Amino acid sequence: MKSISTDIIYIGTDDLSIDLFEGQYKVPQGVSYNSYLILDEKTAILDTVDSRKAEEWLAKLETALDGRIPDYLVVHHLEPDHSSVIAAVAEKYPSMTIVAGAKALAMIPQFFENLSREGRTMAMKEGQVLELGKHSLKFVSAPMVHWPEVMVSFDEFDGTLYSADGFGKFGALSECGFYSSEDKDWDSEARRYYCNIVGKYGAPVQALLKKASALPIKRICPLHGPIIDSDFGHYISLYDKWSRYEPETEGVLIAYASMHGGTEAAALKLSEMLREKGVETVEFDLCRCDLSAVLAEAFRYPKIVLAAASYDNYIFTPMYNFIHLLQIKGLCDRKVGLIENGSWAPCAGRLMKEMLGQMKNMEVVEPTVTIRSRMHSSDIDKLAELAQAMA
């Protein structure tokens, strides 16, 4: 437990044993499940935690309550990593009212079939306020950031925005710091979190940012990662860029999927040519790296080069998976160069172009460079031409 103010206590938990968040994202520094307790004339629990940490959280809650009975459980977001202990805490405190948006209350039986809700729920609408005493939580609808039932709340007394998954990041608080001012790597892991978890929903995030801009925010308490306690303009500007799909850094991301080294050699040669022109490049071997990290870098840079072998008359699988990830996360407005390789029937270039054509405003730069098994001296001119176009 940690006191945030005289009457707000952090009762969240760190999870350092988890290997994959949402079953797919590597989290070498773990993750935090954030939960808060407001002790006022009325007592309110703000969200619970994942079932992996249920016992620890219930013990923290009991200690923080110090004999008080909670009046409210506020559910901002019903995803299981924030809601798994709803039934247990509701059973322990039968007089407690569950406060959430109407959509969240309607979805609760999907997760807790036998939870009795009759007479113990309160549905909040946009702009409605939950009075706790000096603290008052004003609710703001945030659909599809990143589930349809999400609401955030703003404490009109102390300027705290309880932002649900907004402004969250990977990393246990014991690893990255309790406050954002202590976190030396917020941008990187928050970017990876945003692009992979929320990335598809840029327009809803923009809508929420517009609502938040009218609030006198003094603190942001997310459901993952450090509490943001200063320099709000920095964090909000990053969210604004990410949700508009605007790049942050000039340069070229080069992602390659190579079976026997020939495609890799061509991709790295192109990178060398670009650097000679003064262009910053970053290279990723899609066969070996974490795709969630490459996706975050694709959001970061305005230009991308995709280099792939042809495989089974299609695109080599790691590259197909990466482009598919770009598609489903909604990346748009990028300039893309292509390198294909094929020993007898190169087809990756055409098929990558078709996949990119299903995305919004993805400009494919000519020429597409075709390598036959290995890069030859005759390929250098085409690579130079592509480097010039990308520069």
C-alpha positions, 0 to 999 in steps of 0.5 A, a space after each residue: 500500500 502507498 498513500 497518494 494523499 491524506 485520503 487516497 490509498 494505492 492498493 494495487 499489486 505488481 505481477 512479476 511472474 507473468 510472462 505474457 500480457 493478454 496471452 501475447 505481449 512479453 513483459 520482462 519487467 512485469 505489469 502492475 494492476 492498479 487499484 485505489 481506495 478513497 476514504 471520505 465520508 463515503 468509502 470507494 474502491 476504484 477497480 480491482 485486480 487480476 485473479 493472479 493477485 486476488 488474495 494479495 489485493 484482498 489483504 491490502 484492501 482489508 488493511 487499508 479499510 481498517 475496519 470500515 465497510 466500503 460504500 462503493 466499488 467503482 468499475 471503470 473497465 471490465 477487462 479481467 485484469 481489472 475486474 476479476 475480484 468483483 464477485 469476491 469483494 461483493 460477497 465480502 461486503 454485501 452492503 457495497 454498491 457497484 458503480 459503473 456505466 450501464 454497458 459494464 453493468 450489463 456485461 458483468 454476468 458474462 464474467 460472474 454468472 452467480 453474482 447477485 446485482 439486484 438492488 446493489 448497482 448504480 449506473 452512471 451516465 456521462 457527466 453524472 457525479 458520485 458524491 463521496 464527501 469532499 471528493 466527487 467523481 464525475 464520470 466521462 464516457 470513453 467507449 472503445 478506449 479500448 472496450 465499449 463499456 469504459 468510463 473514466 472519472 475525474 475527482 473534482 476536489 483534487 484534480 485526479 483523473 482515473 483514466 482506466 487503460 489510458 496513459 497506462 504502460 507495461 512494467 511493475 511499479 517496483 521496476 519502473 517507479 511509482 510516479 512517472 517522474 521516477 520512470 526513466 523509460 515511460 515513453 518506450 513502454 507506454 508506446 508499446 502498450 498503447 500501440 498494441 492495446 489501444 492502437 486501433 482506436 485512435 478516433 475514440 482516444 481523440 474524443 477522450 482527449 478532447 473531453 480531458 482538455 476541458 478538465 483541470 487535471 493535476 494527477 492521472 491515475 491509470 490502471 497500469 503503470 506509474 501515476 502521472 504527477 507532472 509534465 502533463 503536456 508531454 504525456 498528452 502530446 504523445 497520446 495525441 500523436 499516437 492516436 492521430 497516427 502521426 510519427 514522432 521521429 524522422 527516419 526509416 524503420 527497416 523490418 526484414 524476414 529472411 530465411 537464409 540470409 539473402 534478404 537480410 543482406 539486402 535490407 542491411 545494405 539499404 540501411 547502410 545507403 540511407 545512413 550514408 545520406 544522413 537518414 536515421 535507420 532502425 533495423 528489426 529481424 522479424 524472425 527473432 524480435 518481439 513484434 509488439 516492439 516493432 509495431 511501436 517503432 512503426 508508429 514512431 517512424 514516418 517511413 518503413 521498408 519491408 524486406 521479405 522472402 517469398 515462401 510457399 508462393 506467398 509472403 514469408 510467415 514472419 513478414 505476413 504476421 507483421 503486416 497483418 499486425 499493422 493492419 489490425 492496429 490501424 497504422 496509416 499514413 506511412 511511406 513504404 519501400 519494398 524488397 522481395 526475394 525469390 529463388 524461382 518465383 518471387 511474389 512477396 513484393 506483389 502480395 505485400 503491396 496488396 496487403 498494404 493496399 487494404 490500409 489507409 494512405 500507405 504510399 508504396 514507393 518505387 522501385 520494388 527491389 527484387 533479389 534472386 536468392 542472393 544480392 548481386 552487383 546488378 542489384 545495387 543500383 536498384 537499392 540505391 534508387 530505393 534509398 534515394 526515394 526513401 530519403 
